[in-house]
Amino acid sequence: MSMERYMYHRATSMQDALEVLAAAGADVRILAGGTNVVPNMRNARVAPALLLDIGRLDELRGIEAVGDATDRMIRIGALTTVAELLASDLIREEAPALHDAAAVFADPVTRLRATVGGNITNASPGADAAPPLYALDAQVTLERLKGASGTSGNAASTPGGAAAGTSLPPVAGDQARTARLLPIGAYITGSMQTARAPQEMLTYITFSPCRRSAFTKLGLRRAMAISVETVAVALALAPDGGIETCRIAVGALGSTPLRLAKTEKLFAGKKPGEGLFAAAADALKTEIHPRDGLRGTKAYRNATAGVLLERTMAAAYGR
Ligand SMILES: Cc1cc2nc3c(=O)[nH]c(=O)nc-3n(C[C@H](O)[C@H](O)[C@H](O)COP(=O)(O)OP(=O)(O)OC[C@H]3O[C@@H](n4cnc5c(N)ncnc54)[C@H](O)[C@@H]3O)c2cc1C
């Protein structure tokens, strides 16, 4: 293993981690489960001056329902592992799209280390947790120390609705923290790029429950498959069984996951049926940007994405 020399720091608290980020910013690489960072360091794709291990920050681990009966939300700590998603009754029952993704993610050993925050921050176009979170309309929380710059990310800008900084009450003796909320589609700005500023840490992912949601992955084999393409659907039904709201997201069909606004509109007020799927497959082709790659050609992806959408829609509708 030929890694460049680097410093290592294991964060003992959120405050400690944010202080390190505030002081060293761009020279720091956050280490969560390490399933992307460690291989990337081995291949010299990343060579940080300092590796900040946040793996012991238990406050960032866990899945809980927050809010009241009228505004119930699910909040996932950034360090929650894919194995924890898979074991969660709350996720299985109230965000099954994310549960579906956890079930086909890597292998059981990798799932024990891989975190949700790491998956979306690595921002691979084929990241499996991302399309379900797009379909669930998730928001991410980014925190930094007050006064540490939070506007110059590893991408050019923070488009689309960055909430103004929200002050958090400081723990006695600690410097105050500040947080901003971003829709996931504004967090992931490009292939392997996010709107996270170097001084910021991703802390939580929050979304409204959606029982009628599903995710399907097309891979080249049953286990350990990297996505050829993925589809996630989240639906709300009217009392007559028609689709009231429909959110569709795809992965590995563009440089970032994509929401398919035009295709979504086709389903509004309707019940899924044959004719609708043919029209949806046509609309979908105008919204995706598949490329020829190792795992599939553009033509193959164009031909199969509509079928994957039909299967995912049927699964979500039937839940
Ligand atoms: C064998 C194997 C199989 C895999 N299979 C799949 C698969 O099926 N599907 C899939 O989507 N991925 C897969 N991956 C990729 C990887 O496991 C996932 O992307 C994983 O979720 C990354 O999480 P992590 O905690 O290991 O991230 P890390 O490697 O620790 O970090 C990833 C990136 O996110 C940053 N980061 C992490 N946490 C935070 C935070 N809280 N705040 C700010 N920045 C943060 C890190 O600095 C780094 O840039 C696989 C990897 C391996 C090695």
Ligand as a Chemical Component Dictionary entry (heavy atoms), coordinates in Angstrom:
data_LIG
# 
_chem_comp.id                   LIG 
_chem_comp.type                 NON-POLYMER 
_chem_comp.pdbx_formal_charge   0 
_chem_comp.three_letter_code    LIG 
# 
loop_
_chem_comp_atom.comp_id 
_chem_comp_atom.atom_id 
_chem_comp_atom.alt_atom_id 
_chem_comp_atom.type_symbol 
_chem_comp_atom.charge 
_chem_comp_atom.model_Cartn_x 
_chem_comp_atom.model_Cartn_y 
_chem_comp_atom.model_Cartn_z 
_chem_comp_atom.pdbx_ordinal 
LIG C1  C1  C 0 -16.486 -3.422 -2.026 1  
LIG C2  C2  C 0 -17.299 -2.156 -2.170 2  
LIG C3  C3  C 0 -18.592 -2.235 -2.663 3  
LIG C4  C4  C 0 -19.357 -1.080 -2.808 4  
LIG N1  N1  N 0 -20.647 -1.195 -3.284 5  
LIG C5  C5  C 0 -21.426 -0.087 -3.365 6  
LIG C6  C6  C 0 -22.786 -0.203 -3.783 7  
LIG O1  O1  O 0 -23.321 -1.282 -4.062 8  
LIG N2  N2  N 0 -23.519 0.954  -3.877 9  
LIG C7  C7  C 0 -22.981 2.166  -3.591 10 
LIG O2  O2  O 0 -23.691 3.168  -3.685 11 
LIG N3  N3  N 0 -21.690 2.305  -3.170 12 
LIG C8  C8  C 0 -20.909 1.207  -3.057 13 
LIG N4  N4  N 0 -19.616 1.326  -2.624 14 
LIG C9  C9  C 0 -19.060 2.660  -2.310 15 
LIG C10 C10 C 0 -19.100 3.029  -0.800 16 
LIG O3  O3  O 0 -19.187 1.887  0.001  17 
LIG C11 C11 C 0 -20.275 3.955  -0.470 18 
LIG O4  O4  O 0 -20.235 5.129  -1.230 19 
LIG C12 C12 C 0 -20.321 4.290  1.025  20 
LIG O5  O5  O 0 -21.634 4.636  1.402  21 
LIG C13 C13 C 0 -19.388 5.399  1.453  22 
LIG O6  O6  O 0 -19.563 5.622  2.839  23 
LIG P1  P1  P 0 -18.312 5.667  3.846  24 
LIG O7  O7  O 0 -18.846 5.930  5.184  25 
LIG O8  O8  O 0 -17.471 4.460  3.681  26 
LIG O9  O9  O 0 -17.584 6.956  3.260  27 
LIG P2  P2  P 0 -16.063 7.409  3.362  28 
LIG O10 O10 O 0 -15.236 6.611  2.426  29 
LIG O11 O11 O 0 -15.622 7.507  4.759  30 
LIG O12 O12 O 0 -16.276 8.887  2.788  31 
LIG C14 C14 C 0 -16.756 9.138  1.465  32 
LIG C15 C15 C 0 -16.662 10.640 1.168  33 
LIG O13 O13 O 0 -17.597 11.360 1.951  34 
LIG C16 C16 C 0 -16.931 12.293 2.823  35 
LIG N5  N5  N 0 -17.698 12.241 4.088  36 
LIG C17 C17 C 0 -18.112 11.125 4.731  37 
LIG N6  N6  N 0 -18.907 11.453 5.757  38 
LIG C18 C18 C 0 -19.000 12.811 5.766  39 
LIG C19 C19 C 0 -19.687 13.750 6.597  40 
LIG N7  N7  N 0 -20.477 13.368 7.612  41 
LIG N8  N8  N 0 -19.563 15.072 6.317  42 
LIG C20 C20 C 0 -18.806 15.474 5.272  43 
LIG N9  N9  N 0 -18.122 14.642 4.456  44 
LIG C21 C21 C 0 -18.237 13.313 4.704  45 
LIG C22 C22 C 0 -15.494 11.796 2.915  46 
LIG O14 O14 O 0 -14.587 12.832 3.197  47 
LIG C23 C23 C 0 -15.316 11.253 1.503  48 
LIG O15 O15 O 0 -15.064 12.294 0.592  49 
LIG C24 C24 C 0 -18.800 0.186  -2.476 50 
LIG C25 C25 C 0 -17.486 0.256  -1.985 51 
LIG C26 C26 C 0 -16.742 -0.891 -1.827 52 
LIG C27 C27 C 0 -15.354 -0.784 -1.282 53 
# 
loop_
_chem_comp_bond.comp_id 
_chem_comp_bond.atom_id_1 
_chem_comp_bond.atom_id_2 
_chem_comp_bond.value_order 
_chem_comp_bond.pdbx_ordinal 
LIG C1  C2  SING 1  
LIG C2  C3  SING 2  
LIG C2  C26 DOUB 3  
LIG C3  C4  DOUB 4  
LIG C4  N1  SING 5  
LIG C4  C24 SING 6  
LIG N1  C5  DOUB 7  
LIG C5  C6  SING 8  
LIG C5  C8  SING 9  
LIG C6  O1  DOUB 10 
LIG C6  N2  SING 11 
LIG N2  C7  SING 12 
LIG C7  O2  DOUB 13 
LIG C7  N3  SING 14 
LIG N3  C8  DOUB 15 
LIG C8  N4  SING 16 
LIG N4  C9  SING 17 
LIG N4  C24 SING 18 
LIG C9  C10 SING 19 
LIG C10 O3  SING 20 
LIG C10 C11 SING 21 
LIG C11 O4  SING 22 
LIG C11 C12 SING 23 
LIG C12 O5  SING 24 
LIG C12 C13 SING 25 
LIG C13 O6  SING 26 
LIG O6  P1  SING 27 
LIG P1  O7  DOUB 28 
LIG P1  O8  SING 29 
LIG P1  O9  SING 30 
LIG O9  P2  SING 31 
LIG P2  O10 DOUB 32 
LIG P2  O11 SING 33 
LIG P2  O12 SING 34 
LIG O12 C14 SING 35 
LIG C14 C15 SING 36 
LIG C15 O13 SING 37 
LIG C15 C23 SING 38 
LIG O13 C16 SING 39 
LIG C16 N5  SING 40 
LIG C16 C22 SING 41 
LIG N5  C17 SING 42 
LIG N5  C21 SING 43 
LIG C17 N6  DOUB 44 
LIG N6  C18 SING 45 
LIG C18 C19 SING 46 
LIG C18 C21 DOUB 47 
LIG C19 N7  SING 48 
LIG C19 N8  DOUB 49 
LIG N8  C20 SING 50 
LIG C20 N9  DOUB 51 
LIG N9  C21 SING 52 
LIG C22 O14 SING 53 
LIG C22 C23 SING 54 
LIG C23 O15 SING 55 
LIG C24 C25 DOUB 56 
LIG C25 C26 SING 57 
LIG C26 C27 SING 58 
# 
